[in-house]
Amino acid sequence: MKVACVGGGPAALYFSILLKRHASSHDITVYERNPAGATYGWGVTYWPDMLDKLHEHDPESAATIRENSVRWHDGVALVGDQTTVHHGDEGFAIGRHRLLAILAERATSLGVDIRYGQEITDRDQLPGNDLVVAADGAGSRLRESAAQHFGTHTVSGRNHYVWLGTTKVFTSFTFAFVETAHGWIWCYAYGFSDERSTCVVECSPATYSGLGLHEMSQDDALRQLEKIFGALLDGHPLIGRGDVTGPAPWVTFRTLTNQTWSHGDLVLMGDAAHTTHYSIGAGTTLAMQDAMTLARVLHEAPGTAGLERALAQYETERKSALLSVQSAARHSAQWYENLTRYIGLAPPRMFALLGQRHSPLLPYVPPQLYYRIDQAANQLTVLRGLKQWLGPRLARTVQRRSRP
Ligand SMILES: Cc1cc2nc3c(=O)[nH]c(=O)nc-3n(C[C@H](O)[C@H](O)[C@H](O)COP(=O)(O)OP(=O)(O)OC[C@H]3O[C@@H](n4cnc5c(N)ncnc54)[C@H](O)[C@@H]3O)c2cc1C
């Protein structure tokens, strides 16, 4: 097959690797608008079960990804001046730049042609391909050119966030909640190399405008946040985006879904097809899982004759697999939007409910009561069954796969 992938993110690069592994005769080109080595973001998290999947699909890249990742074993929450530690929350993180470099190198070694600095905005720019994969991220131009066909639906979150880096190396997954004169502001931070950590800062619209963050340059905002999170950062600087000279790139998160994922020989993958709130740290994993499924179904129904069936199968499988994660992401985002409901609890209780934020039941049960049911359910078999029936089983399942 002759295949064009638009976007050089984890979805397209991993897909090209897997398709080549199925048949080296596939002719695959990846078009990335940025130069090699230029990308957004800092470190991304993933969980042990994802590492197992990567090993199953391509042991070589999995081993390199593991070697270049850091692992944490604990979760820590700072609320005001109180610290709560939760042992046993395990996960991995890797720099996004590093991950893309590993995948690009592996893809190239298998014969994939990666063309950097090439922006594709229309399917007609890529004639003569049997399949065009739109893996061009949440703002996909290829998807937007047929938005009505795809039935794209977006919902914007209420809170503002900014994705930052720092030179402080966190060895645990760390949450910090700070009360200001204009309400709470919080961040979650985790190391992704021996020099850098990711630090995602979030607050409500009232706190955002009350602190004047909406009218500050990136530099001023960073200095302000360094003061607010001084106890967390130990004098280390926060680092913004190198390409920003004006205001800091605060945004609200857009949760995106599509009714249909393909249009003839054009198929959506990764963030172009679906986004899940960053607070569950799953977007990269999901993008790479899309790649695993698409590569497999194309292999099982080979050639252009099997294409329609393969794309339908891919969409069905992935939509079904995403349901629980999308629900968890929605509830997690809402937990932070309703922070005042939980932040006044004793810190260990608040941290316990932070870990339960994916639960569809939690918004409807008084937090103290939920906490007591949760504790009791962990001790009594009967109650554990009831609790699972009520819903938090989903939360636990997803929790194992998402942030602590
Ligand atoms: C604050 C934040 C924190 C996150 N943390 C995590 C985390 O901890 N763990 C996790 O798993 N996920 C995390 N994510 C989500 C993750 O970054 C995305 O889900 C993931 O990158 C999606 O991969 P993708 O390949 O689909 O798209 P992308 O990674 O967005 O790649 C798309 C690529 O397409 C290129 N492109 C776009 N348009 C064009 C065009 N017209 N022509 C050519 N190229 C184009 C872009 O330059 C880009 O390289 C986070 C996201 C945010 C916002």
The ligand as a Tripos MOL2 file, in Angstrom:
@<TRIPOS>MOLECULE
LIG
   53    58     1     0     0
SMALL
NO_CHARGES

@<TRIPOS>ATOM
      1 C1         -1.0000   20.0190   29.0360 C.3       1 LIG1
      2 C2         -0.9910   18.6730   28.4080 C.ar      1 LIG1
      3 C3         -0.4030   17.6170   29.0660 C.ar      1 LIG1
      4 C4         -0.4060   16.3500   28.5000 C.ar      1 LIG1
      5 N1          0.1640   15.3270   29.1850 N.ar      1 LIG1
      6 C5          0.0890   14.0880   28.6770 C.ar      1 LIG1
      7 C6          0.6280   13.0050   29.4000 C.ar      1 LIG1
      8 O1          1.1910   13.1800   30.4820 O.2       1 LIG1
      9 N2          0.5110   11.7570   28.8850 N.ar      1 LIG1
     10 C7         -0.1020   11.5370   27.6990 C.ar      1 LIG1
     11 O2         -0.2140   10.3590   27.2790 O.2       1 LIG1
     12 N3         -0.6130   12.5340   26.9670 N.ar      1 LIG1
     13 C8         -0.5390   13.8140   27.4410 C.ar      1 LIG1
     14 N4         -1.0550   14.8390   26.7160 N.ar      1 LIG1
     15 C9         -1.7460   14.5610   25.4400 C.3       1 LIG1
     16 C10        -0.7920   14.3370   24.2740 C.3       1 LIG1
     17 O3          0.1210   15.3950   24.1460 O.3       1 LIG1
     18 C11        -1.5750   14.1650   22.9740 C.3       1 LIG1
     19 O4         -2.7410   13.4290   23.1760 O.3       1 LIG1
     20 C12        -0.7170   13.4320   21.9360 C.3       1 LIG1
     21 O5          0.4060   14.2190   21.6060 O.3       1 LIG1
     22 C13        -1.5060   13.1280   20.6610 C.3       1 LIG1
     23 O6         -0.6530   12.6090   19.6900 O.3       1 LIG1
     24 P1         -0.9430   12.8410   18.1270 P.3       1 LIG1
     25 O7          0.1570   12.1840   17.3890 O.co2     1 LIG1
     26 O8         -2.3370   12.4430   17.8270 O.co2     1 LIG1
     27 O9         -0.9210   14.4220   17.9150 O.3       1 LIG1
     28 P2          0.2570   15.4570   18.1650 P.3       1 LIG1
     29 O10         1.2160   14.9480   19.1510 O.co2     1 LIG1
     30 O11        -0.4030   16.7700   18.4140 O.co2     1 LIG1
     31 O12         1.0200   15.5160   16.7680 O.3       1 LIG1
     32 C14         0.4550   16.1450   15.6490 C.3       1 LIG1
     33 C15         1.5920   16.5550   14.7340 C.3       1 LIG1
     34 O13         1.0340   17.0280   13.5190 O.3       1 LIG1
     35 C16         1.7470   18.1610   13.0810 C.3       1 LIG1
     36 N5          0.8490   18.9070   12.2070 N.ar      1 LIG1
     37 C17        -0.2610   19.5860   12.5580 C.ar      1 LIG1
     38 N6         -0.8540   20.1060   11.4710 N.ar      1 LIG1
     39 C18        -0.1080   19.7270   10.4200 C.ar      1 LIG1
     40 C19        -0.2340   19.9400    9.0190 C.ar      1 LIG1
     41 N7         -1.2440   20.6620    8.5120 N.pl3     1 LIG1
     42 N8          0.7000   19.4180    8.1770 N.ar      1 LIG1
     43 C20         1.7350   18.6850    8.6990 C.ar      1 LIG1
     44 N9          1.8950   18.4550   10.0220 N.ar      1 LIG1
     45 C21         0.9750   18.9640   10.8630 C.ar      1 LIG1
     46 C22         2.1000   18.8820   14.3810 C.3       1 LIG1
     47 O14         3.1840   19.7680   14.2030 O.3       1 LIG1
     48 C23         2.4210   17.7220   15.2930 C.3       1 LIG1
     49 O15         3.7790   17.3640   15.2240 O.3       1 LIG1
     50 C24        -1.0340   16.1270   27.2420 C.ar      1 LIG1
     51 C25        -1.6120   17.2100   26.5600 C.ar      1 LIG1
     52 C26        -1.6090   18.4610   27.1370 C.ar      1 LIG1
     53 C27        -2.2480   19.5920   26.3960 C.3       1 LIG1
@<TRIPOS>BOND
     1     1     2 1
     2     2     3 ar
     3     2    52 ar
     4     3     4 ar
     5     4     5 ar
     6     4    50 ar
     7     5     6 ar
     8     6     7 ar
     9     6    13 1
    10     7     8 2
    11     7     9 ar
    12     9    10 ar
    13    10    11 2
    14    10    12 ar
    15    12    13 ar
    16    13    14 ar
    17    14    15 1
    18    14    50 ar
    19    15    16 1
    20    16    17 1
    21    16    18 1
    22    18    19 1
    23    18    20 1
    24    20    21 1
    25    20    22 1
    26    22    23 1
    27    23    24 1
    28    24    25 2
    29    24    26 1
    30    24    27 1
    31    27    28 1
    32    28    29 2
    33    28    30 1
    34    28    31 1
    35    31    32 1
    36    32    33 1
    37    33    34 1
    38    33    48 1
    39    34    35 1
    40    35    36 1
    41    35    46 1
    42    36    37 ar
    43    36    45 ar
    44    37    38 ar
    45    38    39 ar
    46    39    40 ar
    47    39    45 ar
    48    40    41 1
    49    40    42 ar
    50    42    43 ar
    51    43    44 ar
    52    44    45 ar
    53    46    47 1
    54    46    48 1
    55    48    49 1
    56    50    51 ar
    57    51    52 ar
    58    52    53 1
@<TRIPOS>SUBSTRUCTURE
     1 LIG1         1 GROUP 0 **** ****
